[in-house]
Amino acid sequence: MKKAISVLIPVVAMSLFISTAFRASVVSAQSSKGKSGGSVAATYDTQCAKCHGKNGKGIESLQPPDFTDAKWQASVSTKALTDGIRNGKGVMPGFKDALSPAQLSAMVKYVRAFGAKPAAKK
């Protein structure tokens, strides 16, 4: 019984932490509605890196896609990536009200830039 409780408490605490972080992300995205300006990198750092990581590999415990994985990059069309950022997917909130069409396009390019670079020819 004590062992079950000692396992349950950290799981509940982590769930509350993730839930709170997710809600804060949604509120932040909604409060920036209609704002323009700011770099795509800054937007990624404040809105996306919480789950996707600053390096694009993702926070393992949250299981987001690894943007640095060439197979993932090849398997996701630009339209699907754009739609995912715009409308959200799974627990990820949508950013259609927070990003202008130009910012959305720039964010797609930013995510694509995490992909593996081809080796330089010698």
N, CA, C and O atoms as CSV, one atom per row, in Angstrom:
chain,resi,resn,atom,element,x,y,z
A,1,MET,N,N,0.825,-1.191,0.000
A,1,MET,CA,C,0.000,0.000,0.000
A,1,MET,C,C,0.875,1.264,0.000
A,1,MET,O,O,0.625,2.191,-0.770
A,2,LYS,N,N,1.912,1.297,0.876
A,2,LYS,CA,C,2.784,2.458,0.932
A,2,LYS,C,C,3.535,2.629,-0.381
A,2,LYS,O,O,3.766,3.751,-0.831
A,3,LYS,N,N,3.915,1.508,-0.994
A,3,LYS,CA,C,4.650,1.568,-2.259
A,3,LYS,C,C,3.761,2.160,-3.361
A,3,LYS,O,O,4.219,2.967,-4.169
A,4,ALA,N,N,2.508,1.758,-3.386
A,4,ALA,CA,C,1.572,2.280,-4.384
A,4,ALA,C,C,1.385,3.784,-4.214
A,4,ALA,O,O,1.339,4.519,-5.200
A,5,ILE,N,N,1.278,4.237,-2.990
A,5,ILE,CA,C,1.107,5.667,-2.720
A,5,ILE,C,C,2.375,6.428,-3.089
A,5,ILE,O,O,2.303,7.522,-3.648
A,6,SER,N,N,3.538,5.851,-2.778
A,6,SER,CA,C,4.790,6.541,-3.091
A,6,SER,C,C,5.010,6.652,-4.599
A,6,SER,O,O,5.732,7.544,-5.045
A,7,VAL,N,N,4.418,5.785,-5.376
A,7,VAL,CA,C,4.492,5.874,-6.833
A,7,VAL,C,C,3.421,6.829,-7.355
A,7,VAL,O,O,3.659,7.590,-8.294
A,8,LEU,N,N,2.268,6.783,-6.752
A,8,LEU,CA,C,1.137,7.589,-7.200
A,8,LEU,C,C,1.370,9.092,-6.996
A,8,LEU,O,O,0.986,9.892,-7.848
A,9,ILE,N,N,1.979,9.474,-5.904
A,9,ILE,CA,C,2.180,10.896,-5.602
A,9,ILE,C,C,3.024,11.591,-6.667
A,9,ILE,O,O,2.615,12.647,-7.150
A,10,PRO,N,N,4.190,11.048,-7.061
A,10,PRO,CA,C,4.947,11.726,-8.127
A,10,PRO,C,C,4.209,11.769,-9.466
A,10,PRO,O,O,4.338,12.739,-10.213
A,11,VAL,N,N,3.443,10.732,-9.770
A,11,VAL,CA,C,2.688,10.709,-11.026
A,11,VAL,C,C,1.635,11.812,-11.017
A,11,VAL,O,O,1.472,12.523,-12.009
A,12,VAL,N,N,0.935,11.957,-9.925
A,12,VAL,CA,C,-0.086,13.007,-9.809
A,12,VAL,C,C,0.577,14.388,-9.868
A,12,VAL,O,O,0.074,15.298,-10.527
A,13,ALA,N,N,1.706,14.533,-9.172
A,13,ALA,CA,C,2.411,15.821,-9.186
A,13,ALA,C,C,2.855,16.183,-10.602
A,13,ALA,O,O,2.698,17.329,-11.023
A,14,MET,N,N,3.404,15.225,-11.337
A,14,MET,CA,C,3.844,15.479,-12.717
A,14,MET,C,C,2.650,15.828,-13.603
A,14,MET,O,O,2.740,16.723,-14.443
A,15,SER,N,N,1.543,15.130,-13.420
A,15,SER,CA,C,0.337,15.422,-14.205
A,15,SER,C,C,-0.148,16.843,-13.955
A,15,SER,O,O,-0.530,17.547,-14.890
A,16,LEU,N,N,-0.132,17.258,-12.710
A,16,LEU,CA,C,-0.545,18.623,-12.381
A,16,LEU,C,C,0.404,19.647,-12.989
A,16,LEU,O,O,-0.032,20.684,-13.489
A,17,PHE,N,N,1.693,19.356,-12.947
A,17,PHE,CA,C,2.687,20.250,-13.535
A,17,PHE,C,C,2.454,20.403,-15.031
A,17,PHE,O,O,2.431,21.522,-15.543
A,18,ILE,N,N,2.282,19.290,-15.736
A,18,ILE,CA,C,2.071,19.325,-17.184
A,18,ILE,C,C,0.773,20.049,-17.515
A,18,ILE,O,O,0.723,20.852,-18.447
A,19,SER,N,N,-0.265,19.765,-16.757
A,19,SER,CA,C,-1.557,20.411,-16.982
A,19,SER,C,C,-1.451,21.929,-16.794
A,19,SER,O,O,-1.997,22.695,-17.588
A,20,THR,N,N,-0.755,22.352,-15.755
A,20,THR,CA,C,-0.579,23.780,-15.490
A,20,THR,C,C,0.242,24.443,-16.591
A,20,THR,O,O,-0.095,25.536,-17.045
A,21,ALA,N,N,1.322,23.780,-17.023
A,21,ALA,CA,C,2.149,24.331,-18.095
A,21,ALA,C,C,1.358,24.446,-19.391
A,21,ALA,O,O,1.493,25.427,-20.122
A,22,PHE,N,N,0.532,23.443,-19.675
A,22,PHE,CA,C,-0.284,23.463,-20.891
A,22,PHE,C,C,-1.279,24.616,-20.840
A,22,PHE,O,O,-1.431,25.351,-21.816
A,23,ARG,N,N,-1.952,24.777,-19.715
A,23,ARG,CA,C,-2.921,25.871,-19.584
A,23,ARG,C,C,-2.243,27.221,-19.726
A,23,ARG,O,O,-2.788,28.123,-20.363
A,24,ALA,N,N,-1.060,27.373,-19.141
A,24,ALA,CA,C,-0.324,28.631,-19.248
A,24,ALA,C,C,0.050,28.910,-20.701
A,24,ALA,O,O,0.018,30.057,-21.147
A,25,SER,N,N,0.403,27.864,-21.431
A,25,SER,CA,C,0.750,28.022,-22.843
A,25,SER,C,C,-0.454,28.485,-23.647
A,25,SER,O,O,-0.336,29.377,-24.488
A,26,VAL,N,N,-1.598,27.891,-23.397
A,26,VAL,CA,C,-2.817,28.265,-24.118
A,26,VAL,C,C,-3.204,29.697,-23.787
A,26,VAL,O,O,-3.542,30.470,-24.684
A,27,VAL,N,N,-3.159,30.059,-22.511
A,27,VAL,CA,C,-3.507,31.426,-22.103
A,27,VAL,C,C,-2.543,32.414,-22.735
A,27,VAL,O,O,-2.963,33.466,-23.217
A,28,SER,N,N,-1.265,32.095,-22.739
A,28,SER,CA,C,-0.266,32.978,-23.337
A,28,SER,C,C,-0.509,33.142,-24.831
A,28,SER,O,O,-0.414,34.248,-25.362
A,29,ALA,N,N,-0.820,32.050,-25.501
A,29,ALA,CA,C,-1.083,32.118,-26.940
A,29,ALA,C,C,-2.326,32.945,-27.212
A,29,ALA,O,O,-2.356,33.727,-28.162
A,30,GLN,N,N,-3.355,32.780,-26.383
A,30,GLN,CA,C,-4.586,33.525,-26.596
A,30,GLN,C,C,-4.408,35.000,-26.268
A,30,GLN,O,O,-5.021,35.856,-26.906
A,31,SER,N,N,-3.560,35.310,-25.262
A,31,SER,CA,C,-3.377,36.707,-24.895
A,31,SER,C,C,-2.559,37.463,-25.926
A,31,SER,O,O,-2.605,38.692,-25.968
A,32,SER,N,N,-1.808,36.745,-26.761
A,32,SER,CA,C,-1.025,37.416,-27.795
A,32,SER,C,C,-1.816,37.564,-29.088
A,32,SER,O,O,-1.256,37.952,-30.114
A,33,LYS,N,N,-3.088,37.265,-29.053
A,33,LYS,CA,C,-3.945,37.358,-30.232
A,33,LYS,C,C,-3.866,38.758,-30.825
A,33,LYS,O,O,-4.011,39.767,-30.134
A,34,GLY,N,N,-3.633,38.776,-32.120
A,34,GLY,CA,C,-3.613,40.046,-32.818
A,34,GLY,C,C,-2.286,40.782,-32.737
A,34,GLY,O,O,-2.122,41.814,-33.387
A,35,LYS,N,N,-1.355,40.293,-31.973
A,35,LYS,CA,C,-0.061,40.968,-31.878
A,35,LYS,C,C,0.766,40.633,-33.100
A,35,LYS,O,O,0.704,39.525,-33.633
A,36,SER,N,N,1.519,41.587,-33.521
A,36,SER,CA,C,2.431,41.339,-34.634
A,36,SER,C,C,3.833,41.670,-34.171
A,36,SER,O,O,4.029,42.243,-33.099
A,37,GLY,N,N,4.792,41.310,-34.978
A,37,GLY,CA,C,6.167,41.576,-34.603
A,37,GLY,C,C,6.719,40.439,-33.771
A,37,GLY,O,O,6.050,39.433,-33.534
A,38,GLY,N,N,7.938,40.617,-33.337
A,38,GLY,CA,C,8.586,39.555,-32.583
A,38,GLY,C,C,9.118,38.518,-33.550
A,38,GLY,O,O,8.471,38.187,-34.543
A,39,SER,N,N,10.279,38.017,-33.258
A,39,SER,CA,C,10.871,37.046,-34.158
A,39,SER,C,C,10.246,35.670,-33.984
A,39,SER,O,O,9.688,35.345,-32.936
A,40,VAL,N,N,10.353,34.882,-35.027
A,40,VAL,CA,C,9.856,33.513,-34.978
A,40,VAL,C,C,10.626,32.733,-33.920
A,40,VAL,O,O,10.041,31.928,-33.196
A,41,ALA,N,N,11.932,32.965,-33.825
A,41,ALA,CA,C,12.746,32.275,-32.824
A,41,ALA,C,C,12.256,32.598,-31.414
A,41,ALA,O,O,12.187,31.713,-30.562
A,42,ALA,N,N,11.919,33.857,-31.168
A,42,ALA,CA,C,11.416,34.248,-29.842
A,42,ALA,C,C,10.069,33.593,-29.567
A,42,ALA,O,O,9.816,33.130,-28.455
A,43,THR,N,N,9.214,33.553,-30.566
A,43,THR,CA,C,7.920,32.900,-30.407
A,43,THR,C,C,8.110,31.412,-30.125
A,43,THR,O,O,7.461,30.856,-29.239
A,44,TYR,N,N,8.999,30.772,-30.879
A,44,TYR,CA,C,9.281,29.348,-30.652
A,44,TYR,C,C,9.786,29.145,-29.226
A,44,TYR,O,O,9.331,28.244,-28.522
A,45,ASP,N,N,10.726,29.983,-28.806
A,45,ASP,CA,C,11.303,29.839,-27.465
A,45,ASP,C,C,10.258,29.988,-26.365
A,45,ASP,O,O,10.311,29.274,-25.364
A,46,THR,N,N,9.314,30.903,-26.537
A,46,THR,CA,C,8.323,31.127,-25.480
A,46,THR,C,C,7.123,30.199,-25.574
A,46,THR,O,O,6.542,29.847,-24.548
A,47,GLN,N,N,6.738,29.796,-26.778
A,47,GLN,CA,C,5.524,29.005,-26.935
A,47,GLN,C,C,5.770,27.514,-27.189
A,47,GLN,O,O,4.992,26.674,-26.735
A,48,CYS,N,N,6.823,27.188,-27.896
A,48,CYS,CA,C,7.007,25.820,-28.388
A,48,CYS,C,C,8.068,25.030,-27.630
A,48,CYS,O,O,7.930,23.824,-27.424
A,49,ALA,N,N,9.123,25.720,-27.219
A,49,ALA,CA,C,10.260,25.030,-26.600
A,49,ALA,C,C,9.896,24.332,-25.298
A,49,ALA,O,O,10.599,23.420,-24.865
A,50,LYS,N,N,8.799,24.755,-24.670
A,50,LYS,CA,C,8.367,24.115,-23.424
A,50,LYS,C,C,8.171,22.614,-23.615
A,50,LYS,O,O,8.457,21.827,-22.713
A,51,CYS,N,N,7.693,22.228,-24.765
A,51,CYS,CA,C,7.442,20.811,-25.055
A,51,CYS,C,C,8.387,20.264,-26.125
A,51,CYS,O,O,8.836,19.121,-26.043
A,52,HIS,N,N,8.680,21.088,-27.123
A,52,HIS,CA,C,9.499,20.628,-28.252
A,52,HIS,C,C,10.993,20.831,-28.017
A,52,HIS,O,O,11.814,20.351,-28.800
A,53,GLY,N,N,11.350,21.536,-26.950
A,53,GLY,CA,C,12.757,21.764,-26.629
A,53,GLY,C,C,13.369,22.836,-27.507
A,53,GLY,O,O,12.978,22.992,-28.664
A,54,LYS,N,N,14.314,23.567,-26.974
A,54,LYS,CA,C,14.981,24.619,-27.755
A,54,LYS,C,C,15.737,24.046,-28.936
A,54,LYS,O,O,15.925,24.720,-29.949
A,55,ASN,N,N,16.177,22.780,-28.804
A,55,ASN,CA,C,16.932,22.132,-29.877
A,55,ASN,C,C,16.043,21.365,-30.853
A,55,ASN,O,O,16.547,20.789,-31.817
A,56,GLY,N,N,14.711,21.349,-30.616
A,56,GLY,CA,C,13.776,20.683,-31.517
A,56,GLY,C,C,13.634,19.191,-31.295
A,56,GLY,O,O,12.836,18.541,-31.970
A,57,LYS,N,N,14.398,18.630,-30.355
A,57,LYS,CA,C,14.337,17.194,-30.120
A,57,LYS,C,C,13.109,16.796,-29.306
A,57,LYS,O,O,12.689,15.640,-29.362
A,58,GLY,N,N,12.534,17.711,-28.562
A,58,GLY,CA,C,11.352,17.425,-27.770
A,58,GLY,C,C,11.701,16.963,-26.365
A,58,GLY,O,O,12.762,16.385,-26.129
A,59,ILE,N,N,10.798,17.225,-25.448
A,59,ILE,CA,C,10.940,16.769,-24.074
A,59,ILE,C,C,10.448,15.326,-24.053
A,59,ILE,O,O,9.264,15.064,-24.261
A,60,GLU,N,N,11.360,14.394,-23.802
A,60,GLU,CA,C,11.081,12.970,-23.977
A,60,GLU,C,C,9.827,12.504,-23.248
A,60,GLU,O,O,9.044,11.734,-23.804
A,61,SER,N,N,9.623,12.955,-22.022
A,61,SER,CA,C,8.474,12.491,-21.242
A,61,SER,C,C,7.140,12.940,-21.842
A,61,SER,O,O,6.105,12.332,-21.569
A,62,LEU,N,N,7.155,13.995,-22.652
A,62,LEU,CA,C,5.922,14.491,-23.271
A,62,LEU,C,C,5.662,13.855,-24.637
A,62,LEU,O,O,4.540,13.910,-25.141
A,63,GLN,N,N,6.675,13.260,-25.230
A,63,GLN,CA,C,6.619,12.544,-26.501
A,63,GLN,C,C,6.165,13.373,-27.706
A,63,GLN,O,O,5.381,12.890,-28.522
A,64,PRO,N,N,6.648,14.615,-27.829
A,64,PRO,CA,C,6.351,15.352,-29.063
A,64,PRO,C,C,7.260,14.842,-30.171
A,64,PRO,O,O,8.213,14.117,-29.888
A,65,PRO,N,N,6.998,15.196,-31.414
A,65,PRO,CA,C,7.888,14.745,-32.483
A,65,PRO,C,C,9.274,15.362,-32.347
A,65,PRO,O,O,9.433,16.465,-31.825
A,66,ASP,N,N,10.265,14.632,-32.824
A,66,ASP,CA,C,11.652,15.104,-32.838
A,66,ASP,C,C,11.870,15.819,-34.169
A,66,ASP,O,O,11.996,15.176,-35.211
A,67,PHE,N,N,11.914,17.145,-34.132
A,67,PHE,CA,C,12.064,17.930,-35.355
A,67,PHE,C,C,13.407,17.708,-36.033
A,67,PHE,O,O,13.560,18.025,-37.213
A,68,THR,N,N,14.377,17.170,-35.311
A,68,THR,CA,C,15.696,16.938,-35.894
A,68,THR,C,C,15.769,15.606,-36.635
A,68,THR,O,O,16.762,15.325,-37.306
A,69,ASP,N,N,14.743,14.798,-36.522
A,69,ASP,CA,C,14.727,13.475,-37.155
A,69,ASP,C,C,14.380,13.607,-38.646
A,69,ASP,O,O,13.292,14.058,-39.003
A,70,ALA,N,N,15.312,13.211,-39.495
A,70,ALA,CA,C,15.114,13.327,-40.947
A,70,ALA,C,C,13.899,12.515,-41.405
A,70,ALA,O,O,13.181,12.937,-42.311
A,71,LYS,N,N,13.668,11.366,-40.790
A,71,LYS,CA,C,12.503,10.547,-41.170
A,71,LYS,C,C,11.204,11.274,-40.834
A,71,LYS,O,O,10.255,11.245,-41.618
A,72,TRP,N,N,11.155,11.930,-39.668
A,72,TRP,CA,C,9.954,12.677,-39.310
A,72,TRP,C,C,9.765,13.835,-40.286
A,72,TRP,O,O,8.662,14.055,-40.786
A,73,GLN,N,N,10.832,14.568,-40.555
A,73,GLN,CA,C,10.754,15.706,-41.473
A,73,GLN,C,C,10.223,15.261,-42.835
A,73,GLN,O,O,9.386,15.940,-43.431
A,74,ALA,N,N,10.715,14.110,-43.331
A,74,ALA,CA,C,10.292,13.614,-44.645
A,74,ALA,C,C,8.854,13.103,-44.629
A,74,ALA,O,O,8.170,13.132,-45.652
A,75,SER,N,N,8.398,12.638,-43.473
A,75,SER,CA,C,7.069,12.027,-43.408
A,75,SER,C,C,5.934,13.032,-43.220
A,75,SER,O,O,4.767,12.692,-43.412
A,76,VAL,N,N,6.267,14.258,-42.848
A,76,VAL,CA,C,5.237,15.265,-42.578
A,76,VAL,C,C,5.257,16.318,-43.677
A,76,VAL,O,O,6.259,17.001,-43.889
A,77,SER,N,N,4.133,16.432,-44.367
A,77,SER,CA,C,4.048,17.423,-45.439
A,77,SER,C,C,4.008,18.834,-44.848
A,77,SER,O,O,3.665,19.020,-43.680
A,78,THR,N,N,4.358,19.802,-45.655
A,78,THR,CA,C,4.304,21.193,-45.211
A,78,THR,C,C,2.875,21.575,-44.849
A,78,THR,O,O,2.654,22.318,-43.893
A,79,LYS,N,N,1.911,21.076,-45.600
A,79,LYS,CA,C,0.503,21.355,-45.287
A,79,LYS,C,C,0.127,20.780,-43.927
A,79,LYS,O,O,-0.527,21.454,-43.130
A,80,ALA,N,N,0.533,19.541,-43.654
A,80,ALA,CA,C,0.214,18.916,-42.370
A,80,ALA,C,C,0.882,19.667,-41.219
A,80,ALA,O,O,0.276,19.854,-40.164
A,81,LEU,N,N,2.115,20.092,-41.416
A,81,LEU,CA,C,2.827,20.848,-40.391
A,81,LEU,C,C,2.146,22.192,-40.150
A,81,LEU,O,O,1.954,22.603,-39.005
A,82,THR,N,N,1.787,22.862,-41.218
A,82,THR,CA,C,1.091,24.146,-41.110
A,82,THR,C,C,-0.238,23.969,-40.386
A,82,THR,O,O,-0.567,24.746,-39.489
A,83,ASP,N,N,-1.000,22.951,-40.771
A,83,ASP,CA,C,-2.293,22.696,-40.124
A,83,ASP,C,C,-2.122,22.377,-38.640
A,83,ASP,O,O,-2.918,22.813,-37.809
A,84,GLY,N,N,-1.072,21.608,-38.310
A,84,GLY,CA,C,-0.825,21.266,-36.910
A,84,GLY,C,C,-0.509,22.488,-36.070
A,84,GLY,O,O,-0.995,22.612,-34.946
A,85,ILE,N,N,0.291,23.380,-36.599
A,85,ILE,CA,C,0.621,24.604,-35.861
A,85,ILE,C,C,-0.615,25.499,-35.765
A,85,ILE,O,O,-0.900,26.064,-34.710
A,86,ARG,N,N,-1.336,25.619,-36.860
A,86,ARG,CA,C,-2.518,26.492,-36.895
A,86,ARG,C,C,-3.615,25.985,-35.962
A,86,ARG,O,O,-4.146,26.753,-35.159
A,87,ASN,N,N,-3.958,24.704,-36.059
A,87,ASN,CA,C,-5.130,24.167,-35.369
A,87,ASN,C,C,-4.805,23.359,-34.120
A,87,ASN,O,O,-5.703,23.017,-33.351
A,88,GLY,N,N,-3.524,23.051,-33.913
A,88,GLY,CA,C,-3.152,22.220,-32.778
A,88,GLY,C,C,-3.301,20.748,-33.138
A,88,GLY,O,O,-3.902,20.395,-34.153
A,89,LYS,N,N,-2.745,19.909,-32.293
A,89,LYS,CA,C,-2.844,18.473,-32.515
A,89,LYS,C,C,-2.648,17.777,-31.174
A,89,LYS,O,O,-1.679,18.054,-30.467
A,90,GLY,N,N,-3.555,16.882,-30.822
A,90,GLY,CA,C,-3.468,16.224,-29.520
A,90,GLY,C,C,-3.572,17.258,-28.414
A,90,GLY,O,O,-4.522,18.040,-28.378
A,91,VAL,N,N,-2.594,17.265,-27.508
A,91,VAL,CA,C,-2.621,18.225,-26.402
A,91,VAL,C,C,-2.035,19.581,-26.779
A,91,VAL,O,O,-2.139,20.542,-26.017
A,92,MET,N,N,-1.416,19.654,-27.962
A,92,MET,CA,C,-0.833,20.925,-28.397
A,92,MET,C,C,-1.933,21.897,-28.816
A,92,MET,O,O,-2.801,21.550,-29.617
A,93,PRO,N,N,-1.896,23.127,-28.269
A,93,PRO,CA,C,-2.902,24.109,-28.679
A,93,PRO,C,C,-2.625,24.638,-30.073
A,93,PRO,O,O,-1.491,24.599,-30.550
A,94,GLY,N,N,-3.657,25.127,-30.713
A,94,GLY,CA,C,-3.510,25.773,-32.010
A,94,GLY,C,C,-3.088,27.223,-31.838
A,94,GLY,O,O,-3.363,27.842,-30.810
A,95,PHE,N,N,-2.422,27.756,-32.848
A,95,PHE,CA,C,-1.935,29.125,-32.778
A,95,PHE,C,C,-2.520,30.004,-33.878
A,95,PHE,O,O,-1.927,31.018,-34.248
A,96,LYS,N,N,-3.693,29.614,-34.405
A,96,LYS,CA,C,-4.305,30.379,-35.493
A,96,LYS,C,C,-4.654,31.801,-35.073
A,96,LYS,O,O,-4.652,32.709,-35.904
A,97,ASP,N,N,-4.954,32.003,-33.793
A,97,ASP,CA,C,-5.298,33.338,-33.318
A,97,ASP,C,C,-4.074,34.120,-32.842
A,97,ASP,O,O,-4.159,35.324,-32.601
A,98,ALA,N,N,-2.937,33.434,-32.707
A,98,ALA,CA,C,-1.739,34.082,-32.186
A,98,ALA,C,C,-0.723,34.419,-33.273
A,98,ALA,O,O,0.098,35.319,-33.094
A,99,LEU,N,N,-0.771,33.707,-34.397
A,99,LEU,CA,C,0.193,33.917,-35.478
A,99,LEU,C,C,-0.502,34.394,-36.741
A,99,LEU,O,O,-1.534,33.849,-37.134
A,100,SER,N,N,0.055,35.395,-37.364
A,100,SER,CA,C,-0.457,35.847,-38.656
A,100,SER,C,C,-0.080,34.792,-39.694
A,100,SER,O,O,0.765,33.941,-39.418
A,101,PRO,N,N,-0.689,34.830,-40.882
A,101,PRO,CA,C,-0.292,33.873,-41.921
A,101,PRO,C,C,1.209,33.914,-42.229
A,101,PRO,O,O,1.820,32.869,-42.453
A,102,ALA,N,N,1.801,35.100,-42.241
A,102,ALA,CA,C,3.241,35.215,-42.502
A,102,ALA,C,C,4.051,34.600,-41.362
A,102,ALA,O,O,5.050,33.924,-41.610
A,103,GLN,N,N,3.632,34.827,-40.120
A,103,GLN,CA,C,4.321,34.244,-38.974
A,103,GLN,C,C,4.172,32.723,-38.975
A,103,GLN,O,O,5.109,32.005,-38.626
A,104,LEU,N,N,3.003,32.239,-39.364
A,104,LEU,CA,C,2.765,30.794,-39.442
A,104,LEU,C,C,3.704,30.156,-40.464
A,104,LEU,O,O,4.309,29.117,-40.200
A,105,SER,N,N,3.817,30.777,-41.612
A,105,SER,CA,C,4.721,30.290,-42.653
A,105,SER,C,C,6.167,30.314,-42.168
A,105,SER,O,O,6.925,29.379,-42.426
A,106,ALA,N,N,6.551,31.376,-41.468
A,106,ALA,CA,C,7.906,31.479,-40.936
A,106,ALA,C,C,8.159,30.412,-39.875
A,106,ALA,O,O,9.269,29.888,-39.775
A,107,MET,N,N,7.132,30.085,-39.079
A,107,MET,CA,C,7.286,29.056,-38.053
A,107,MET,C,C,7.489,27.683,-38.691
A,107,MET,O,O,8.277,26.880,-38.191
A,108,VAL,N,N,6.792,27.408,-39.780
A,108,VAL,CA,C,6.979,26.150,-40.498
A,108,VAL,C,C,8.425,26.055,-40.986
A,108,VAL,O,O,9.064,25.013,-40.844
A,109,LYS,N,N,8.935,27.138,-41.557
A,109,LYS,CA,C,10.335,27.152,-42.016
A,109,LYS,C,C,11.287,26.967,-40.841
A,109,LYS,O,O,12.308,26.291,-40.975
A,110,TYR,N,N,10.972,27.548,-39.711
A,110,TYR,CA,C,11.807,27.429,-38.520
A,110,TYR,C,C,11.865,25.971,-38.057
A,110,TYR,O,O,12.935,25.456,-37.732
A,111,VAL,N,N,10.714,25.318,-38.032
A,111,VAL,CA,C,10.660,23.904,-37.634
A,111,VAL,C,C,11.411,23.044,-38.646
A,111,VAL,O,O,12.126,22.118,-38.265
A,112,ARG,N,N,11.254,23.344,-39.916
A,112,ARG,CA,C,11.966,22.590,-40.957
A,112,ARG,C,C,13.482,22.747,-40.817
A,112,ARG,O,O,14.235,21.838,-41.168
A,113,ALA,N,N,13.926,23.886,-40.310
A,113,ALA,CA,C,15.369,24.136,-40.167
A,113,ALA,C,C,16.023,23.220,-39.127
A,113,ALA,O,O,17.244,23.070,-39.124
A,114,PHE,N,N,15.225,22.609,-38.248
A,114,PHE,CA,C,15.779,21.660,-37.284
A,114,PHE,C,C,16.201,20.354,-37.958
A,114,PHE,O,O,16.997,19.597,-37.401
A,115,GLY,N,N,15.673,20.089,-39.150
A,115,GLY,CA,C,15.960,18.839,-39.850
A,115,GLY,C,C,17.440,18.681,-40.151
A,115,GLY,O,O,18.192,19.653,-40.232
A,116,ALA,N,N,17.824,17.449,-40.309
A,116,ALA,CA,C,19.234,17.139,-40.579
A,116,ALA,C,C,19.678,17.806,-41.876
A,116,ALA,O,O,18.966,17.799,-42.880
A,117,LYS,N,N,20.845,18.367,-41.823
A,117,LYS,CA,C,21.416,19.011,-43.001
A,117,LYS,C,C,22.176,17.962,-43.809
A,117,LYS,O,O,22.830,17.096,-43.227
A,118,PRO,N,N,22.102,18.024,-45.121
A,118,PRO,CA,C,22.881,17.070,-45.928
A,118,PRO,C,C,24.373,17.290,-45.730
A,118,PRO,O,O,24.827,18.413,-45.511
A,119,ALA,N,N,25.122,16.207,-45.810
A,119,ALA,CA,C,26.571,16.295,-45.621
A,119,ALA,C,C,27.186,17.085,-46.767
A,119,ALA,O,O,26.774,16.956,-47.920
A,120,ALA,N,N,28.165,17.893,-46.436
A,120,ALA,CA,C,28.843,18.702,-47.454
A,120,ALA,C,C,29.683,17.789,-48.352
A,120,ALA,O,O,30.338,16.862,-47.877
A,121,LYS,N,N,29.651,18.066,-49.645
A,121,LYS,CA,C,30.445,17.286,-50.603
A,121,LYS,C,C,31.881,17.778,-50.576
A,121,LYS,O,O,32.144,18.974,-50.459
A,122,LYS,N,N,32.793,16.841,-50.685
A,122,LYS,CA,C,34.221,17.204,-50.676
A,122,LYS,C,C,34.793,17.158,-52.068
A,122,LYS,O,O,35.978,17.432,-52.257
